[in-house]
């Protein structure tokens, strides 16, 4: 894949399986952007932007927002691809 890391098939290296089974999830620019938006919104709600100043609990929640946002976008992409392939 040109603009992101594929997750599934043979993984980052690629291989014959990727020619048969498309990647399950794609960590691309849109997924990274969504994760950043979610993490940024949390920092906005705190009014703080220096990650070193966050408590352990705040940092854990920030990281959760970033990862969840990226996974949300990756899942949306996967679902849109599945809907395109269903013939009924």
CNS distance restraints for C-alpha pairs under 8 A (distance, minus, plus):
assign (resid   1 and name CA) (resid   5 and name CA) 6.97 0.50 0.50
assign (resid   1 and name CA) (resid   6 and name CA) 6.94 0.50 0.50
assign (resid   3 and name CA) (resid  28 and name CA) 5.89 0.50 0.50
assign (resid   3 and name CA) (resid  29 and name CA) 6.99 0.50 0.50
assign (resid   4 and name CA) (resid  26 and name CA) 6.29 0.50 0.50
assign (resid   4 and name CA) (resid  27 and name CA) 5.32 0.50 0.50
assign (resid   4 and name CA) (resid  28 and name CA) 3.97 0.50 0.50
assign (resid   4 and name CA) (resid  29 and name CA) 6.70 0.50 0.50
assign (resid   5 and name CA) (resid  12 and name CA) 6.48 0.50 0.50
assign (resid   5 and name CA) (resid  26 and name CA) 5.84 0.50 0.50
assign (resid   5 and name CA) (resid  27 and name CA) 5.14 0.50 0.50
assign (resid   5 and name CA) (resid  28 and name CA) 6.38 0.50 0.50
assign (resid   6 and name CA) (resid  11 and name CA) 6.04 0.50 0.50
assign (resid   6 and name CA) (resid  12 and name CA) 6.07 0.50 0.50
assign (resid   6 and name CA) (resid  23 and name CA) 5.73 0.50 0.50
assign (resid   6 and name CA) (resid  24 and name CA) 7.53 0.50 0.50
assign (resid   6 and name CA) (resid  25 and name CA) 6.17 0.50 0.50
assign (resid   6 and name CA) (resid  26 and name CA) 4.73 0.50 0.50
assign (resid   6 and name CA) (resid  27 and name CA) 6.36 0.50 0.50
assign (resid   7 and name CA) (resid  11 and name CA) 5.25 0.50 0.50
assign (resid   7 and name CA) (resid  12 and name CA) 7.03 0.50 0.50
assign (resid   7 and name CA) (resid  23 and name CA) 5.73 0.50 0.50
assign (resid   7 and name CA) (resid  24 and name CA) 5.97 0.50 0.50
assign (resid   7 and name CA) (resid  25 and name CA) 5.18 0.50 0.50
assign (resid   7 and name CA) (resid  26 and name CA) 6.02 0.50 0.50
assign (resid   7 and name CA) (resid  27 and name CA) 7.53 0.50 0.50
assign (resid   8 and name CA) (resid  22 and name CA) 7.66 0.50 0.50
assign (resid   8 and name CA) (resid  23 and name CA) 4.67 0.50 0.50
assign (resid   8 and name CA) (resid  24 and name CA) 5.02 0.50 0.50
assign (resid   8 and name CA) (resid  25 and name CA) 6.71 0.50 0.50
assign (resid   9 and name CA) (resid  14 and name CA) 7.28 0.50 0.50
assign (resid   9 and name CA) (resid  15 and name CA) 7.95 0.50 0.50
assign (resid   9 and name CA) (resid  17 and name CA) 5.66 0.50 0.50
assign (resid   9 and name CA) (resid  18 and name CA) 5.20 0.50 0.50
assign (resid   9 and name CA) (resid  21 and name CA) 6.21 0.50 0.50
assign (resid   9 and name CA) (resid  22 and name CA) 6.69 0.50 0.50
assign (resid   9 and name CA) (resid  23 and name CA) 5.49 0.50 0.50
assign (resid   9 and name CA) (resid  24 and name CA) 7.40 0.50 0.50
assign (resid  10 and name CA) (resid  14 and name CA) 5.02 0.50 0.50
assign (resid  10 and name CA) (resid  15 and name CA) 5.87 0.50 0.50
assign (resid  10 and name CA) (resid  16 and name CA) 7.96 0.50 0.50
assign (resid  10 and name CA) (resid  17 and name CA) 6.22 0.50 0.50
assign (resid  10 and name CA) (resid  18 and name CA) 6.29 0.50 0.50
assign (resid  11 and name CA) (resid  23 and name CA) 7.85 0.50 0.50
assign (resid  14 and name CA) (resid  18 and name CA) 5.96 0.50 0.50
assign (resid  15 and name CA) (resid  19 and name CA) 7.19 0.50 0.50
assign (resid  16 and name CA) (resid  20 and name CA) 6.97 0.50 0.50
assign (resid  17 and name CA) (resid  21 and name CA) 5.79 0.50 0.50
assign (resid  18 and name CA) (resid  22 and name CA) 5.48 0.50 0.50
assign (resid  18 and name CA) (resid  23 and name CA) 6.73 0.50 0.50
assign (resid  24 and name CA) (resid  78 and name CA) 6.80 0.50 0.50
assign (resid  25 and name CA) (resid  74 and name CA) 5.77 0.50 0.50
assign (resid  25 and name CA) (resid  75 and name CA) 7.06 0.50 0.50
assign (resid  25 and name CA) (resid  77 and name CA) 7.67 0.50 0.50
assign (resid  25 and name CA) (resid  78 and name CA) 6.24 0.50 0.50
assign (resid  26 and name CA) (resid  74 and name CA) 5.94 0.50 0.50
assign (resid  26 and name CA) (resid  77 and name CA) 7.84 0.50 0.50
assign (resid  27 and name CA) (resid  31 and name CA) 5.77 0.50 0.50
assign (resid  27 and name CA) (resid  32 and name CA) 6.98 0.50 0.50
assign (resid  27 and name CA) (resid  70 and name CA) 7.51 0.50 0.50
assign (resid  27 and name CA) (resid  74 and name CA) 6.49 0.50 0.50
assign (resid  28 and name CA) (resid  32 and name CA) 6.36 0.50 0.50
assign (resid  29 and name CA) (resid  33 and name CA) 6.01 0.50 0.50
assign (resid  30 and name CA) (resid  34 and name CA) 6.12 0.50 0.50
assign (resid  30 and name CA) (resid  73 and name CA) 7.05 0.50 0.50
assign (resid  31 and name CA) (resid  35 and name CA) 6.23 0.50 0.50
assign (resid  31 and name CA) (resid  69 and name CA) 7.20 0.50 0.50
assign (resid  31 and name CA) (resid  70 and name CA) 4.39 0.50 0.50
assign (resid  31 and name CA) (resid  71 and name CA) 7.02 0.50 0.50
assign (resid  31 and name CA) (resid  72 and name CA) 7.71 0.50 0.50
assign (resid  31 and name CA) (resid  73 and name CA) 5.04 0.50 0.50
assign (resid  31 and name CA) (resid  74 and name CA) 5.94 0.50 0.50
assign (resid  32 and name CA) (resid  36 and name CA) 6.17 0.50 0.50
assign (resid  32 and name CA) (resid  70 and name CA) 5.60 0.50 0.50
assign (resid  33 and name CA) (resid  37 and name CA) 6.12 0.50 0.50
assign (resid  33 and name CA) (resid  70 and name CA) 7.50 0.50 0.50
assign (resid  34 and name CA) (resid  38 and name CA) 6.27 0.50 0.50
assign (resid  34 and name CA) (resid  66 and name CA) 7.70 0.50 0.50
assign (resid  34 and name CA) (resid  69 and name CA) 5.23 0.50 0.50
assign (resid  34 and name CA) (resid  70 and name CA) 5.54 0.50 0.50
assign (resid  34 and name CA) (resid  73 and name CA) 6.60 0.50 0.50
assign (resid  35 and name CA) (resid  39 and name CA) 6.21 0.50 0.50
assign (resid  35 and name CA) (resid  65 and name CA) 6.72 0.50 0.50
assign (resid  35 and name CA) (resid  66 and name CA) 4.03 0.50 0.50
assign (resid  35 and name CA) (resid  67 and name CA) 5.92 0.50 0.50
assign (resid  35 and name CA) (resid  68 and name CA) 6.74 0.50 0.50
assign (resid  35 and name CA) (resid  69 and name CA) 4.03 0.50 0.50
assign (resid  35 and name CA) (resid  70 and name CA) 4.37 0.50 0.50
assign (resid  35 and name CA) (resid  71 and name CA) 7.87 0.50 0.50
assign (resid  36 and name CA) (resid  40 and name CA) 5.84 0.50 0.50
assign (resid  36 and name CA) (resid  66 and name CA) 5.71 0.50 0.50
assign (resid  36 and name CA) (resid  69 and name CA) 7.51 0.50 0.50
assign (resid  37 and name CA) (resid  41 and name CA) 6.03 0.50 0.50
assign (resid  37 and name CA) (resid  66 and name CA) 7.64 0.50 0.50
assign (resid  37 and name CA) (resid  69 and name CA) 7.63 0.50 0.50
assign (resid  38 and name CA) (resid  42 and name CA) 6.47 0.50 0.50
assign (resid  38 and name CA) (resid  65 and name CA) 5.38 0.50 0.50
assign (resid  38 and name CA) (resid  66 and name CA) 5.71 0.50 0.50
assign (resid  38 and name CA) (resid  69 and name CA) 5.73 0.50 0.50
assign (resid  39 and name CA) (resid  43 and name CA) 6.40 0.50 0.50
assign (resid  39 and name CA) (resid  62 and name CA) 5.40 0.50 0.50
assign (resid  39 and name CA) (resid  63 and name CA) 6.99 0.50 0.50
assign (resid  39 and name CA) (resid  65 and name CA) 5.06 0.50 0.50
assign (resid  39 and name CA) (resid  66 and name CA) 4.83 0.50 0.50
assign (resid  39 and name CA) (resid  69 and name CA) 7.96 0.50 0.50
assign (resid  40 and name CA) (resid  44 and name CA) 6.07 0.50 0.50
assign (resid  41 and name CA) (resid  45 and name CA) 6.24 0.50 0.50
assign (resid  42 and name CA) (resid  46 and name CA) 6.48 0.50 0.50
assign (resid  42 and name CA) (resid  62 and name CA) 6.45 0.50 0.50
assign (resid  42 and name CA) (resid  65 and name CA) 7.44 0.50 0.50
assign (resid  43 and name CA) (resid  47 and name CA) 6.04 0.50 0.50
assign (resid  43 and name CA) (resid  48 and name CA) 5.67 0.50 0.50
assign (resid  43 and name CA) (resid  49 and name CA) 5.80 0.50 0.50
assign (resid  43 and name CA) (resid  62 and name CA) 7.39 0.50 0.50
assign (resid  44 and name CA) (resid  48 and name CA) 6.68 0.50 0.50
assign (resid  44 and name CA) (resid  49 and name CA) 7.55 0.50 0.50
assign (resid  48 and name CA) (resid  53 and name CA) 7.92 0.50 0.50
assign (resid  50 and name CA) (resid  54 and name CA) 7.25 0.50 0.50
assign (resid  51 and name CA) (resid  59 and name CA) 7.11 0.50 0.50
assign (resid  54 and name CA) (resid  58 and name CA) 5.55 0.50 0.50
assign (resid  54 and name CA) (resid  59 and name CA) 5.63 0.50 0.50
assign (resid  55 and name CA) (resid  59 and name CA) 6.10 0.50 0.50
assign (resid  56 and name CA) (resid  60 and name CA) 6.10 0.50 0.50
assign (resid  57 and name CA) (resid  61 and name CA) 6.25 0.50 0.50
assign (resid  58 and name CA) (resid  62 and name CA) 6.09 0.50 0.50
assign (resid  59 and name CA) (resid  63 and name CA) 6.11 0.50 0.50
assign (resid  60 and name CA) (resid  64 and name CA) 6.11 0.50 0.50
assign (resid  61 and name CA) (resid  65 and name CA) 6.19 0.50 0.50
assign (resid  62 and name CA) (resid  66 and name CA) 6.42 0.50 0.50
assign (resid  63 and name CA) (resid  67 and name CA) 6.21 0.50 0.50
assign (resid  64 and name CA) (resid  68 and name CA) 5.80 0.50 0.50
assign (resid  65 and name CA) (resid  69 and name CA) 5.91 0.50 0.50
assign (resid  66 and name CA) (resid  70 and name CA) 6.32 0.50 0.50
assign (resid  67 and name CA) (resid  71 and name CA) 6.13 0.50 0.50
assign (resid  68 and name CA) (resid  72 and name CA) 5.95 0.50 0.50
assign (resid  69 and name CA) (resid  73 and name CA) 6.46 0.50 0.50
assign (resid  70 and name CA) (resid  74 and name CA) 6.22 0.50 0.50
assign (resid  71 and name CA) (resid  75 and name CA) 5.94 0.50 0.50
assign (resid  72 and name CA) (resid  76 and name CA) 6.21 0.50 0.50
assign (resid  73 and name CA) (resid  77 and name CA) 6.29 0.50 0.50
assign (resid  74 and name CA) (resid  78 and name CA) 6.30 0.50 0.50
assign (resid  75 and name CA) (resid  79 and name CA) 6.11 0.50 0.50
assign (resid  76 and name CA) (resid  80 and name CA) 6.15 0.50 0.50
assign (resid  77 and name CA) (resid  81 and name CA) 6.28 0.50 0.50
assign (resid  78 and name CA) (resid  82 and name CA) 6.26 0.50 0.50
assign (resid  79 and name CA) (resid  83 and name CA) 6.15 0.50 0.50
assign (resid  80 and name CA) (resid  84 and name CA) 6.36 0.50 0.50
assign (resid  81 and name CA) (resid  85 and name CA) 6.60 0.50 0.50
assign (resid  82 and name CA) (resid  86 and name CA) 6.52 0.50 0.50
